[in-house]
Amino acid sequence: MKRAISIGNVIKNFHPAYFAVVMATGIISIAFDAMAFTGISQALFRLNLAFYPILCAILAARALLFFPDLTADLRTLQRSWLFLTFVVGTNTLGMQFVIFLGATAFACALWLIALISWFICIYFIFFNFIPLRKKPVHELVNGATLLIIVSTVSVALLGLRLLDAASLQSGQMYIAVWTFWASGFLMYLIIVPILIYRLFFIGIKPVDWEAPYWICMGAPAIITLAGAEFVLYTPYMPDAPQLENIRRITFNLSILAWIIGTFWIPYQLIMDIRQFVRINITDSPPAWIKAFPWSRLAFGKKYHFYGPPSWSRVFPMGMYTACTLSLAKITGFGFFSAAPQYWGWFALLIWLLTLIGMLRAVISGQMS
């Protein structure tokens, strides 16, 4: 009886941010494939083949058994954009199917599911803003708001891979995919100044720092990856000369996006460290926390510091690795390939610590 109640609570209180597990595992898998570590990339792909259906089953059960709770989340602004992790996770898994199995048809089905889900989420987010329109904008947005950009660009990223895999020579389709990419970039330029005002001018304390703020870097990283792949995979079409102009623009903007993302990293690392060495620690932090602050994600009884949004820092780390490697291909600059060889292992370590933290939460029945 107690076990049934516990399972029921897990389903009822299922946190929509858990699809970031699929996002993070998928992009690190893709990054390590680009780094030529096939064993690691394949192992992470197999893990995602388990994570995604399990999470989908829980979400479906919540829709069937606790539909009012699900709709209440969708109608709450701060929760509604977390559902966009489902869109990004689905597209990321679709990318893995194309890369590792060449399963274009199945990846196309995932892309359609993600696209429909994107429209549904955007619908709820738009109408959630209406009753709050008189509040200061900087009070309404946070790091998770940038999932709007990440999800939009993820639609373009998988769509581009599918067009390439199917060898479709349609200028209109490539322009449609590019429009999603450009829309994401434009939305980033609109939203990120608000976050900069909130983070640097109003100020934020370590206790208020949240892992989703890493998406300030993750959003330009996925913009860079999708832009670089557009440059790489868009074929030359004599009947669509405008694509060549778009390709040149995309090349330059992708480099700009990478520079923006890179500038975010030192600040985010410092804020992570400040939080991990201060929050819920009254005296001097133990040596193991000083040595590697992120170890709190996985270890310690008193100092364990994990929650479902913790996965929001892993995806940007993996995405930065993948986008930098793709940027190296389109620019021909070898130094772009050097940094990911180190940063990628750091991202994998953070992924592992976060996974251990999640497993501890599952075992203790504290998934929500």
RASULWO-V906321 format. One record per residue. N is the residue number from 1. PHI is phi in whole degrees, 0 to 359 (NA if undefined). PSI is psi in whole degrees, 0 to 359 (none if undefined). OMEGA is omega in whole degrees, 0 to 359 (999 if undefined). Layout:
BEGIN
N | PHI | PSI | OMEGA
N | PHI | PSI | OMEGA
END
This chain:
BEGIN
1 | NA | 314 | 180
2 | 297 | 322 | 180
3 | 295 | 320 | 179
4 | 296 | 320 | 178
5 | 295 | 319 | 180
6 | 296 | 315 | 178
7 | 297 | 320 | 178
8 | 298 | 321 | 178
9 | 292 | 323 | 178
10 | 299 | 316 | 180
11 | 292 | 315 | 183
12 | 297 | 319 | 185
13 | 259 | 18 | 182
14 | 305 | 124 | 183
15 | 279 | 124 | 182
16 | 298 | 339 | 181
17 | 288 | 353 | 183
18 | 293 | 342 | 176
19 | 290 | 351 | 172
20 | 294 | 341 | 173
21 | 299 | 315 | 179
22 | 293 | 319 | 178
23 | 303 | 309 | 185
24 | 293 | 313 | 181
25 | 296 | 321 | 181
26 | 293 | 314 | 185
27 | 287 | 328 | 176
28 | 291 | 324 | 174
29 | 300 | 314 | 179
30 | 295 | 320 | 180
31 | 296 | 317 | 181
32 | 287 | 335 | 172
33 | 294 | 319 | 178
34 | 292 | 334 | 178
35 | 275 | 1 | 177
36 | 72 | 28 | 172
37 | 257 | 79 | 188
38 | 297 | 320 | 182
39 | 300 | 315 | 180
40 | 294 | 314 | 182
41 | 297 | 320 | 179
42 | 291 | 321 | 179
43 | 297 | 318 | 179
44 | 292 | 326 | 176
45 | 297 | 317 | 179
46 | 296 | 323 | 176
47 | 298 | 318 | 180
48 | 294 | 330 | 176
49 | 295 | 340 | 175
50 | 266 | 315 | 184
51 | 300 | 313 | 188
52 | 297 | 308 | 180
53 | 295 | 327 | 178
54 | 297 | 312 | 180
55 | 294 | 322 | 177
56 | 297 | 321 | 180
57 | 295 | 318 | 179
58 | 295 | 317 | 179
59 | 296 | 319 | 178
60 | 295 | 319 | 178
61 | 296 | 322 | 178
62 | 295 | 321 | 178
63 | 295 | 324 | 181
64 | 281 | 319 | 188
65 | 263 | 331 | 185
66 | 226 | 50 | 184
67 | 302 | 319 | 178
68 | 300 | 323 | 178
69 | 292 | 321 | 179
70 | 296 | 313 | 181
71 | 292 | 328 | 177
72 | 297 | 321 | 176
73 | 295 | 316 | 181
74 | 296 | 333 | 181
75 | 265 | 6 | 175
76 | 252 | 120 | 189
77 | 305 | 311 | 185
78 | 293 | 343 | 177
79 | 260 | 332 | 189
80 | 296 | 321 | 182
81 | 283 | 349 | 174
82 | 291 | 336 | 177
83 | 293 | 343 | 177
84 | 293 | 344 | 174
85 | 298 | 331 | 176
86 | 295 | 319 | 179
87 | 297 | 310 | 183
88 | 292 | 319 | 179
89 | 299 | 319 | 179
90 | 295 | 316 | 178
91 | 293 | 324 | 179
92 | 294 | 318 | 176
93 | 297 | 321 | 176
94 | 300 | 320 | 176
95 | 300 | 318 | 179
96 | 297 | 320 | 179
97 | 297 | 322 | 179
98 | 291 | 315 | 185
99 | 289 | 314 | 189
100 | 268 | 331 | 184
101 | 240 | 348 | 185
102 | 63 | 24 | 183
103 | 276 | 75 | 186
104 | 296 | 319 | 183
105 | 297 | 315 | 180
106 | 292 | 321 | 178
107 | 296 | 325 | 178
108 | 295 | 321 | 177
109 | 296 | 318 | 177
110 | 296 | 321 | 179
111 | 298 | 319 | 179
112 | 295 | 319 | 176
113 | 299 | 316 | 180
114 | 295 | 319 | 181
115 | 296 | 314 | 178
116 | 297 | 317 | 180
117 | 296 | 324 | 178
118 | 299 | 314 | 179
119 | 298 | 319 | 180
120 | 297 | 314 | 180
121 | 296 | 316 | 180
122 | 298 | 323 | 178
123 | 301 | 311 | 181
124 | 294 | 318 | 180
125 | 299 | 317 | 181
126 | 300 | 313 | 182
127 | 284 | 340 | 174
128 | 288 | 334 | 180
129 | 287 | 330 | 188
130 | 303 | 307 | 181
131 | 291 | 349 | 183
132 | 253 | 10 | 189
133 | 295 | 340 | 181
134 | 275 | 349 | 179
135 | 281 | 152 | 176
136 | 303 | 136 | 185
137 | 298 | 323 | 184
138 | 293 | 344 | 176
139 | 275 | 345 | 184
140 | 265 | 334 | 185
141 | 257 | 151 | 173
142 | 211 | 193 | 182
143 | 301 | 323 | 182
144 | 294 | 338 | 178
145 | 302 | 329 | 182
146 | 290 | 353 | 172
147 | 298 | 337 | 175
148 | 300 | 316 | 179
149 | 290 | 312 | 183
150 | 300 | 317 | 181
151 | 293 | 320 | 179
152 | 297 | 315 | 181
153 | 289 | 329 | 178
154 | 296 | 327 | 175
155 | 297 | 318 | 178
156 | 293 | 320 | 185
157 | 296 | 310 | 178
158 | 291 | 322 | 178
159 | 302 | 319 | 179
160 | 295 | 316 | 179
161 | 297 | 323 | 180
162 | 292 | 320 | 177
163 | 298 | 319 | 180
164 | 292 | 316 | 182
165 | 296 | 326 | 181
166 | 272 | 357 | 180
167 | 54 | 42 | 179
168 | 278 | 120 | 180
169 | 263 | 69 | 181
170 | 235 | 110 | 180
171 | 299 | 324 | 181
172 | 295 | 322 | 179
173 | 293 | 319 | 178
174 | 295 | 322 | 178
175 | 292 | 322 | 178
176 | 297 | 316 | 177
177 | 297 | 316 | 180
178 | 298 | 326 | 180
179 | 298 | 320 | 176
180 | 298 | 316 | 180
181 | 298 | 311 | 182
182 | 296 | 323 | 178
183 | 297 | 319 | 178
184 | 297 | 316 | 179
185 | 298 | 316 | 181
186 | 298 | 316 | 179
187 | 296 | 325 | 177
188 | 297 | 316 | 180
189 | 295 | 337 | 178
190 | 276 | 317 | 187
191 | 278 | 320 | 188
192 | 296 | 327 | 175
193 | 299 | 327 | 177
194 | 294 | 319 | 178
195 | 291 | 323 | 177
196 | 299 | 318 | 177
197 | 299 | 317 | 181
198 | 292 | 318 | 185
199 | 282 | 321 | 190
200 | 254 | 333 | 183
201 | 258 | 319 | 172
202 | 281 | 321 | 178
203 | 95 | 150 | 181
204 | 220 | 134 | 181
205 | 273 | 160 | 178
206 | 306 | 325 | 181
207 | 292 | 336 | 181
208 | 266 | 352 | 179
209 | 290 | 134 | 182
210 | 232 | 148 | 180
211 | 304 | 324 | 180
212 | 300 | 343 | 176
213 | 295 | 344 | 174
214 | 297 | 341 | 180
215 | 291 | 345 | 172
216 | 302 | 328 | 174
217 | 269 | 323 | 183
218 | 295 | 326 | 180
219 | 294 | 309 | 176
220 | 294 | 336 | 178
221 | 293 | 315 | 179
222 | 288 | 330 | 173
223 | 298 | 318 | 178
224 | 296 | 314 | 181
225 | 298 | 312 | 181
226 | 295 | 321 | 178
227 | 294 | 317 | 179
228 | 296 | 320 | 180
229 | 289 | 329 | 175
230 | 297 | 318 | 178
231 | 295 | 321 | 183
232 | 285 | 319 | 193
233 | 255 | 351 | 178
234 | 284 | 119 | 182
235 | 285 | 159 | 175
236 | 284 | 128 | 181
237 | 233 | 110 | 180
238 | 302 | 331 | 182
239 | 275 | 0 | 179
240 | 223 | 67 | 183
241 | 296 | 338 | 180
242 | 296 | 338 | 179
243 | 296 | 328 | 179
244 | 293 | 321 | 177
245 | 294 | 319 | 179
246 | 296 | 321 | 180
247 | 297 | 319 | 180
248 | 294 | 318 | 178
249 | 297 | 317 | 181
250 | 296 | 321 | 178
251 | 303 | 311 | 182
252 | 292 | 318 | 181
253 | 291 | 330 | 178
254 | 294 | 319 | 176
255 | 296 | 318 | 178
256 | 300 | 315 | 180
257 | 298 | 319 | 179
258 | 297 | 319 | 179
259 | 297 | 317 | 178
260 | 299 | 313 | 180
261 | 298 | 320 | 181
262 | 296 | 321 | 180
263 | 295 | 337 | 179
264 | 285 | 333 | 191
265 | 300 | 311 | 181
266 | 302 | 317 | 179
267 | 299 | 316 | 182
268 | 292 | 321 | 177
269 | 297 | 317 | 180
270 | 297 | 317 | 180
271 | 294 | 322 | 175
272 | 300 | 312 | 182
273 | 297 | 316 | 179
274 | 302 | 319 | 181
275 | 292 | 313 | 185
276 | 293 | 331 | 181
277 | 267 | 356 | 183
278 | 241 | 318 | 188
279 | 293 | 129 | 179
280 | 61 | 25 | 176
281 | 235 | 111 | 184
282 | 277 | 321 | 180
283 | 258 | 202 | 176
284 | 291 | 136 | 181
285 | 295 | 148 | 178
286 | 301 | 160 | 184
287 | 299 | 323 | 183
288 | 292 | 332 | 176
289 | 283 | 319 | 177
290 | 299 | 321 | 182
291 | 295 | 318 | 179
292 | 207 | 92 | 187
293 | 305 | 327 | 183
294 | 291 | 350 | 178
295 | 296 | 342 | 176
296 | 296 | 338 | 178
297 | 298 | 331 | 187
298 | 246 | 326 | 194
299 | 241 | 169 | 178
300 | 89 | 139 | 177
301 | 272 | 311 | 181
302 | 283 | 326 | 188
303 | 254 | 9 | 180
304 | 301 | 131 | 188
305 | 225 | 79 | 181
306 | 226 | 145 | 171
307 | 206 | 162 | 181
308 | 309 | 322 | 179
309 | 294 | 349 | 179
310 | 303 | 332 | 179
311 | 294 | 344 | 183
312 | 290 | 343 | 176
313 | 272 | 339 | 185
314 | 284 | 315 | 181
315 | 302 | 312 | 177
316 | 300 | 323 | 179
317 | 297 | 314 | 178
318 | 293 | 321 | 181
319 | 294 | 323 | 178
320 | 297 | 321 | 177
321 | 299 | 310 | 183
322 | 295 | 318 | 185
323 | 290 | 326 | 180
324 | 292 | 322 | 177
325 | 294 | 321 | 177
326 | 292 | 324 | 179
327 | 295 | 325 | 177
328 | 299 | 325 | 181
329 | 292 | 318 | 186
330 | 277 | 338 | 180
331 | 264 | 333 | 184
332 | 78 | 8 | 180
333 | 273 | 117 | 184
334 | 295 | 331 | 184
335 | 294 | 340 | 176
336 | 293 | 338 | 180
337 | 273 | 346 | 185
338 | 283 | 308 | 185
339 | 302 | 317 | 181
340 | 300 | 334 | 181
341 | 296 | 335 | 177
342 | 262 | 313 | 181
343 | 298 | 325 | 180
344 | 299 | 320 | 179
345 | 290 | 325 | 175
346 | 297 | 316 | 178
347 | 298 | 319 | 179
348 | 296 | 321 | 179
349 | 295 | 316 | 178
350 | 296 | 322 | 176
351 | 300 | 315 | 182
352 | 295 | 316 | 179
353 | 296 | 320 | 179
354 | 292 | 323 | 177
355 | 297 | 316 | 178
356 | 298 | 318 | 178
357 | 299 | 320 | 178
358 | 295 | 317 | 180
359 | 298 | 322 | 175
360 | 298 | 319 | 180
361 | 294 | 320 | 179
362 | 296 | 315 | 181
363 | 296 | 322 | 181
364 | 275 | 357 | 179
365 | 75 | 30 | 182
366 | 239 | 52 | 183
367 | 285 | 331 | 187
368 | 280 | none | 999
END
